[in-house]
Amino acid sequence: MSISTELRQKIGCNEQDISDELLSKFLGTKHWNLSDLAELGIDLVRRSKFDLAVRVFAKWTEVTPNNPEPWTNLGLCLARQRKIDEARDILEYALELNPAYVPAMNNLSEVYQQLGDHDRQLKNCLLAVNQDPKSALAFNNLGTALVDMGMFEEAKHAFETCLVLDPSSFEAGFNLAKVASREGDSLRALQYLEKAKVNIEEKSSRQADLLDLQLGIEYLICGRLKDGWELYEKGFSLDIPASLARAPRREFMVSTWNGQNLLPNEKLMVWREQGIGDELRFATLIPELKKIGGQIIIECDPRLVDAFQRSFPTFHVRTNPSDPERLISREESDYDFQISMGSLPTHYMQSPDIFDRLGGYLRPSIDQVEKFAQRLSAFNSVKKIGICWRSHKLSATRNRKYTALEDWGDILSAPNSVFVNLQYGDCEQELLDVEQRYGIKILRWNDVDLRDDLEAVLGLMQNMDLVISPSTAVVPLAGAIGRQTIFVGHPSWVMLGERERYPWFSSVHPVLVDKTLPVASGLPEAKRLMDVLLQF
């Protein structure tokens, strides 16, 4: 331990690590003073022992309830434990005690970010910089807030200012790497990450894991699959902030599957992670599990259970648990091994040789396919093109990844075509405006829930000659059933270093746009590719 020998003797832990029992005994005595609590709490935070640190700082607040310092430290620990609402309340209370207390402002910036409250995040950061213009941490937080607002040039200036104030700042170097990556400059990103590695604090597993995860993502962007997938596993580290971590963080008392063949009576449970798009991409590797023997259990999004069961009839498919982050004991589990879908690439995607045979693994419902075939029967003489133009969730950093329907004029004017709406969420006014502007009709049905009724969506897509979309769940949905699809978007780690093919689904054709440009600038190339694929 890095605490003093004197404090170690007071606690009674000698050379061993502090335990719950020892800490309870120590805090229940009167043998400590406030400097002991500060020293112990800071050491526990440094070693990511947040559950113990919370107890130390809580005791400190009992002794000095009007001091913002212990409340600020307590709020930080709660944020690290992902108790974000509690952290916000505690940190805002610290600022009530002292409105000029910059450490509370700095910690509150991270909390507002995780809550998605970017306006308050930026306002808080500007207050912190104004209060203490020599605070490197305040400028780093300001840079983070500016990134979240899509103001990348201003963010770089803030991070560079942080490095001027503190050349050893790991966070600023790490954040400059992320900005470079966002701008499509992986070489510069890797250079920043290598420099940041020098500034990792001793024993800081949080910084080390953050760096490794980002390195893994940069390796994947560059097509270095083996190295990238190995470091991608860091995404489940408890030291990774929630905004960057893979989710859910499921805990098991059974072993993680390491790629071995299974005995006939052994069971492997494969579980979903991230959003529906990630789940569908990673699930493209599930057919590989047919080769390992044993029995396979798949836990997936409830909206996909029926489709997965049809597609993998020899596997047992069920929905994911309602509380996935609860520890699953060995007695509760009905399987011998487990692995997340996002970890399957570590075993099956070490080389791009696999890309051309991926996709088309999902079988839509015959009833749903026939239902929409009947609805579309009047249009059998023309090409049926499904379109989606944006995510249902937009923000300053996400908007450039999507398009407006009014940008699609050339595509919507294609002859011998009918367009079918695949855009989920409220978009009726956008459709009406474009229909009036171009004198066309975009097909849609009020009884189809394009967000939650994925059985209907898959059946509808199966009737399409082509699907066109930016980076939304529509792309992996269409790719999973083998529909010809044009993806228009920025390069990202999902492309795994590819430009001419989409690695997860062989039926998806990418149109990649420079990251400095809005995705809408790729629509003319999408129109050219559409003409080729449909032979217009």
Summary of the structure (lengths in Angstrom):
residues: 536
radius of gyration: 26.2
end to end distance: 71.3
largest distance: 86.8
contacts: 1769
relative contact order: 0.07
helix: 54%
strand: 9%
